[in-house]
Amino acid sequence: MQADEIKEKIKAILGEIEFEGHFDLVINNMEEKMQLHLLEWVKKCHDREIYPDPSPIDHSLLAFFFKPNVNNI
């Protein structure tokens, strides 16, 4: 999937949200399986099944760190 498609799916789950930084670059370089995992994580956070760590400075921000389990990066 392309970054724009992922953004639309995330917006469908969370409502209005802004994307900054290197989101497109990261998403476009992820395997589809990882993209689907990210969407599942967003949905679980929205449904309060899991709780992400908010920014310690601004609680309205949600940042995530992509940590692939590969050795060639």
N, CA, C and O atoms as a GROMACS GRO file, in nm:
protein
  292
    1MET      N    1   0.084  -0.118   0.000
    1MET     CA    2   0.000   0.000   0.000
    1MET      C    3   0.089   0.124   0.000
    1MET      O    4   0.201   0.121   0.050
    2GLN      N    5   0.038   0.228  -0.055
    2GLN     CA    6   0.110   0.355  -0.057
    2GLN      C    7   0.076   0.435   0.070
    2GLN      O    8  -0.024   0.409   0.136
    3ALA      N    9   0.159   0.532   0.102
    3ALA     CA   10   0.142   0.612   0.223
    3ALA      C   11   0.007   0.682   0.226
    3ALA      O   12  -0.056   0.689   0.332
    4ASP      N   13  -0.040   0.733   0.112
    4ASP     CA   14  -0.169   0.804   0.111
    4ASP      C   15  -0.283   0.710   0.149
    4ASP      O   16  -0.377   0.752   0.218
    5GLU      N   17  -0.276   0.586   0.106
    5GLU     CA   18  -0.380   0.488   0.140
    5GLU      C   19  -0.377   0.457   0.290
    5GLU      O   20  -0.482   0.447   0.353
    6ILE      N   21  -0.257   0.441   0.345
    6ILE     CA   22  -0.243   0.416   0.489
    6ILE      C   23  -0.296   0.535   0.568
    6ILE      O   24  -0.366   0.517   0.667
    7LYS      N   25  -0.262   0.655   0.525
    7LYS     CA   26  -0.311   0.776   0.594
    7LYS      C   27  -0.463   0.778   0.596
    7LYS      O   28  -0.522   0.809   0.700
    8GLU      N   29  -0.526   0.747   0.485
    8GLU     CA   30  -0.673   0.747   0.480
    8GLU      C   31  -0.731   0.642   0.573
    8GLU      O   32  -0.833   0.666   0.638
    9LYS      N   33  -0.669   0.526   0.581
    9LYS     CA   34  -0.717   0.421   0.670
    9LYS      C   35  -0.701   0.464   0.816
    9LYS      O   36  -0.789   0.437   0.898
   10ILE      N   37  -0.590   0.530   0.848
   10ILE     CA   38  -0.570   0.579   0.985
   10ILE      C   39  -0.671   0.687   1.018
   10ILE      O   40  -0.726   0.689   1.128
   11LYS      N   41  -0.696   0.777   0.924
   11LYS     CA   42  -0.796   0.882   0.945
   11LYS      C   43  -0.936   0.823   0.964
   11LYS      O   44  -1.015   0.876   1.041
   12ALA      N   45  -0.965   0.713   0.895
   12ALA     CA   46  -1.095   0.648   0.911
   12ALA      C   47  -1.111   0.591   1.052
   12ALA      O   48  -1.222   0.582   1.104
   13ILE      N   49  -1.000   0.553   1.113
   13ILE     CA   50  -1.003   0.499   1.249
   13ILE      C   51  -1.004   0.611   1.352
   13ILE      O   52  -1.085   0.609   1.445
   14LEU      N   53  -0.914   0.708   1.336
   14LEU     CA   54  -0.893   0.810   1.440
   14LEU      C   55  -0.967   0.941   1.417
   14LEU      O   56  -0.982   1.019   1.511
   15GLY      N   57  -1.012   0.966   1.297
   15GLY     CA   58  -1.070   1.096   1.265
   15GLY      C   59  -0.961   1.188   1.214
   15GLY      O   60  -0.861   1.142   1.158
   16GLU      N   61  -0.979   1.315   1.231
   16GLU     CA   62  -0.883   1.413   1.179
   16GLU      C   63  -0.750   1.401   1.252
   16GLU      O   64  -0.745   1.407   1.375
   17ILE      N   65  -0.645   1.384   1.177
   17ILE     CA   66  -0.511   1.367   1.231
   17ILE      C   67  -0.412   1.424   1.130
   17ILE      O   68  -0.436   1.418   1.009
   18GLU      N   69  -0.302   1.478   1.178
   18GLU     CA   70  -0.198   1.532   1.090
   18GLU      C   71  -0.078   1.438   1.090
   18GLU      O   72  -0.046   1.377   1.192
   19PHE      N   73  -0.014   1.429   0.977
   19PHE     CA   74   0.105   1.347   0.962
   19PHE      C   75   0.221   1.440   0.930
   19PHE      O   76   0.212   1.524   0.841
   20GLU      N   77   0.330   1.424   1.002
   20GLU     CA   78   0.448   1.506   0.978
   20GLU      C   79   0.571   1.416   0.968
   20GLU      O   80   0.564   1.294   0.986
   21GLY      N   81   0.680   1.480   0.940
   21GLY     CA   82   0.807   1.407   0.941
   21GLY      C   83   0.823   1.315   0.822
   21GLY      O   84   0.787   1.349   0.709
   22HIS      N   85   0.876   1.202   0.848
   22HIS     CA   86   0.913   1.107   0.744
   22HIS      C   87   0.811   0.995   0.728
   22HIS      O   88   0.847   0.885   0.686
   23PHE      N   89   0.685   1.021   0.759
   23PHE     CA   90   0.582   0.917   0.755
   23PHE      C   91   0.576   0.849   0.618
   23PHE      O   92   0.581   0.726   0.609
   24ASP      N   93   0.565   0.929   0.513
   24ASP     CA   94   0.554   0.871   0.378
   24ASP      C   95   0.674   0.784   0.344
   24ASP      O   96   0.659   0.674   0.290
   25LEU      N   97   0.792   0.831   0.375
   25LEU     CA   98   0.914   0.757   0.345
   25LEU      C   99   0.916   0.623   0.418
   25LEU      O  100   0.949   0.520   0.359
   26VAL      N  101   0.881   0.625   0.546
   26VAL     CA  102   0.882   0.502   0.625
   26VAL      C  103   0.777   0.405   0.572
   26VAL      O  104   0.806   0.288   0.549
   27ILE      N  105   0.655   0.454   0.554
   27ILE     CA  106   0.545   0.367   0.509
   27ILE      C  107   0.575   0.307   0.372
   27ILE      O  108   0.554   0.188   0.350
   28ASN      N  109   0.623   0.388   0.282
   28ASN     CA  110   0.650   0.338   0.146
   28ASN      C  111   0.764   0.237   0.141
   28ASN      O  112   0.780   0.167   0.041
   29ASN      N  113   0.844   0.230   0.246
   29ASN     CA  114   0.953   0.133   0.251
   29ASN      C  115   0.923   0.014   0.342
   29ASN      O  116   1.009  -0.071   0.364
   30MET      N  117   0.802   0.008   0.394
   30MET     CA  118   0.760  -0.104   0.478
   30MET      C  119   0.698  -0.213   0.391
   30MET      O  120   0.635  -0.185   0.290
   31GLU      N  121   0.717  -0.337   0.433
   31GLU     CA  122   0.647  -0.447   0.369
   31GLU      C  123   0.499  -0.437   0.406
   31GLU      O  124   0.464  -0.382   0.511
   32GLU      N  125   0.414  -0.489   0.320
   32GLU     CA  126   0.269  -0.479   0.345
   32GLU      C  127   0.230  -0.542   0.478
   32GLU      O  128   0.141  -0.493   0.547
   33LYS      N  129   0.295  -0.650   0.515
   33LYS     CA  130   0.265  -0.716   0.643
   33LYS      C  131   0.288  -0.620   0.760
   33LYS      O  132   0.209  -0.616   0.854
   34MET      N  133   0.395  -0.542   0.753
   34MET     CA  134   0.424  -0.445   0.859
   34MET      C  135   0.324  -0.328   0.855
   34MET      O  136   0.286  -0.277   0.960
   35GLN      N  137   0.284  -0.288   0.736
   35GLN     CA  138   0.184  -0.182   0.724
   35GLN      C  139   0.053  -0.227   0.789
   35GLN      O  140  -0.010  -0.150   0.862
   36LEU      N  141   0.014  -0.350   0.764
   36LEU     CA  142  -0.110  -0.403   0.823
   36LEU      C  143  -0.098  -0.412   0.975
   36LEU      O  144  -0.194  -0.389   1.048
   37HIS      N  145   0.021  -0.447   1.022
   37HIS     CA  146   0.045  -0.452   1.166
   37HIS      C  147   0.030  -0.312   1.227
   37HIS      O  148  -0.027  -0.298   1.335
   38LEU      N  149   0.081  -0.211   1.159
   38LEU     CA  150   0.067  -0.073   1.206
   38LEU      C  151  -0.081  -0.035   1.214
   38LEU      O  152  -0.124   0.024   1.313
   39LEU      N  153  -0.158  -0.067   1.110
   39LEU     CA  154  -0.301  -0.035   1.112
   39LEU      C  155  -0.373  -0.106   1.226
   39LEU      O  156  -0.462  -0.050   1.290
   40GLU      N  157  -0.335  -0.229   1.251
   40GLU     CA  158  -0.393  -0.305   1.363
   40GLU      C  159  -0.360  -0.238   1.496
   40GLU      O  160  -0.445  -0.229   1.584
   41TRP      N  161  -0.236  -0.191   1.509
   41TRP     CA  162  -0.192  -0.123   1.630
   41TRP      C  163  -0.273   0.006   1.652
   41TRP      O  164  -0.316   0.034   1.763
   42VAL      N  165  -0.293   0.083   1.545
   42VAL     CA  166  -0.371   0.206   1.554
   42VAL      C  167  -0.513   0.174   1.601
   42VAL      O  168  -0.566   0.242   1.688
   43LYS      N  169  -0.573   0.072   1.543
   43LYS     CA  170  -0.709   0.033   1.580
   43LYS      C  171  -0.716  -0.009   1.726
   43LYS      O  172  -0.809   0.030   1.797
   44LYS      N  173  -0.619  -0.087   1.773
   44LYS     CA  174  -0.617  -0.131   1.912
   44LYS      C  175  -0.599  -0.013   2.007
   44LYS      O  176  -0.659  -0.011   2.115
   45CYS      N  177  -0.517   0.084   1.968
   45CYS     CA  178  -0.501   0.204   2.050
   45CYS      C  179  -0.632   0.281   2.057
   45CYS      O  180  -0.674   0.326   2.164
   46HIS      N  181  -0.698   0.296   1.943
   46HIS     CA  182  -0.826   0.368   1.937
   46HIS      C  183  -0.931   0.298   2.023
   46HIS      O  184  -1.009   0.364   2.092
   47ASP      N  185  -0.934   0.167   2.019
   47ASP     CA  186  -1.032   0.089   2.096
   47ASP      C  187  -0.992   0.070   2.242
   47ASP      O  188  -1.062   0.002   2.317
   48ARG      N  189  -0.880   0.130   2.281
   48ARG     CA  190  -0.828   0.124   2.418
   48ARG      C  191  -0.796  -0.018   2.464
   48ARG      O  192  -0.807  -0.052   2.582
   49GLU      N  193  -0.756  -0.100   2.368
   49GLU     CA  194  -0.709  -0.234   2.402
   49GLU      C  195  -0.563  -0.229   2.446
   49GLU      O  196  -0.519  -0.309   2.528
   50ILE      N  197  -0.489  -0.133   2.390
   50ILE     CA  198  -0.352  -0.106   2.431
   50ILE      C  199  -0.336   0.045   2.442
   50ILE      O  200  -0.417   0.121   2.388
   51TYR      N  201  -0.233   0.088   2.512
   51TYR     CA  202  -0.213   0.231   2.534
   51TYR      C  203  -0.074   0.272   2.488
   51TYR      O  204   0.027   0.225   2.541
   52PRO      N  205  -0.068   0.360   2.388
   52PRO     CA  206   0.064   0.407   2.342
   52PRO      C  207   0.121   0.505   2.442
   52PRO      O  208   0.048   0.562   2.524
   53ASP      N  209   0.250   0.525   2.436
   53ASP     CA  210   0.315   0.624   2.522
   53ASP      C  211   0.305   0.760   2.455
   53ASP      O  212   0.356   0.779   2.345
   54PRO      N  213   0.239   0.857   2.521
   54PRO     CA  214   0.230   0.991   2.461
   54PRO      C  215   0.362   1.066   2.474
   54PRO      O  216   0.450   1.026   2.550
   55SER      N  217   0.372   1.173   2.400
   55SER     CA  218   0.488   1.259   2.411
   55SER      C  219   0.493   1.316   2.553
   55SER      O  220   0.390   1.362   2.603
   56PRO      N  221   0.609   1.314   2.620
   56PRO     CA  222   0.615   1.369   2.755
   56PRO      C  223   0.599   1.521   2.757
   56PRO      O  224   0.568   1.579   2.862
   57ILE      N  225   0.619   1.586   2.644
   57ILE     CA  226   0.610   1.731   2.638
   57ILE      C  227   0.470   1.777   2.598
   57ILE      O  228   0.416   1.872   2.656
   58ASP      N  229   0.412   1.712   2.498
   58ASP     CA  230   0.281   1.752   2.446
   58ASP      C  231   0.195   1.626   2.434
   58ASP      O  232   0.215   1.545   2.343
   59HIS      N  233   0.100   1.611   2.524
   59HIS     CA  234   0.018   1.490   2.528
   59HIS      C  235  -0.078   1.477   2.410
   59HIS      O  236  -0.141   1.373   2.393
   60SER      N  237  -0.089   1.580   2.328
   60SER     CA  238  -0.173   1.568   2.209
   60SER      C  239  -0.097   1.504   2.094
   60SER      O  240  -0.156   1.474   1.990
   61LEU      N  241   0.033   1.482   2.112
   61LEU     CA  242   0.114   1.420   2.007
   61LEU      C  243   0.127   1.271   2.034
   61LEU      O  244   0.138   1.227   2.148
   62LEU      N  245   0.126   1.196   1.927
   62LEU     CA  246   0.152   1.053   1.936
   62LEU      C  247   0.263   1.023   1.838
   62LEU      O  248   0.248   1.042   1.717
   63ALA      N  249   0.371   0.977   1.889
   63ALA     CA  250   0.485   0.943   1.803
   63ALA      C  251   0.510   0.794   1.814
   63ALA      O  252   0.495   0.734   1.920
   64PHE      N  253   0.548   0.734   1.702
   64PHE     CA  254   0.585   0.595   1.709
   64PHE      C  255   0.719   0.578   1.640
   64PHE      O  256   0.753   0.650   1.547
   65PHE      N  257   0.792   0.481   1.688
   65PHE     CA  258   0.924   0.451   1.634
   65PHE      C  259   0.916   0.317   1.563
   65PHE      O  260   0.878   0.216   1.622
   66PHE      N  261   0.952   0.318   1.439
   66PHE     CA  262   0.951   0.196   1.360
   66PHE      C  263   1.081   0.123   1.385
   66PHE      O  264   1.189   0.172   1.350
   67LYS      N  265   1.072   0.006   1.445
   67LYS     CA  266   1.190  -0.074   1.476
   67LYS      C  267   1.178  -0.208   1.405
   67LYS      O  268   1.125  -0.304   1.462
   68PRO      N  269   1.226  -0.214   1.283
   68PRO     CA  270   1.214  -0.341   1.210
   68PRO      C  271   1.305  -0.448   1.273
   68PRO      O  272   1.410  -0.417   1.330
   69ASN      N  273   1.263  -0.568   1.261
   69ASN     CA  274   1.340  -0.679   1.315
   69ASN      C  275   1.426  -0.740   1.204
   69ASN      O  276   1.416  -0.859   1.173
   70VAL      N  277   1.509  -0.655   1.147
   70VAL     CA  278   1.600  -0.701   1.042
   70VAL      C  279   1.740  -0.651   1.073
   70VAL      O  280   1.757  -0.551   1.144
   71ASN      N  281   1.838  -0.718   1.022
   71ASN     CA  282   1.977  -0.684   1.056
   71ASN      C  283   2.048  -0.601   0.950
   71ASN      O  284   2.160  -0.557   0.974
   72ASN      N  285   1.987  -0.578   0.836
   72ASN     CA  286   2.058  -0.509   0.729
   72ASN      C  287   2.028  -0.360   0.721
   72ASN      O  288   2.055  -0.299   0.618
   73ILE      N  289   1.973  -0.302   0.825
   73ILE     CA  290   1.944  -0.157   0.825
   73ILE      C  291   2.047  -0.086   0.909
   73ILE      O  292   2.042   0.036   0.923
   0.00000   0.00000   0.00000
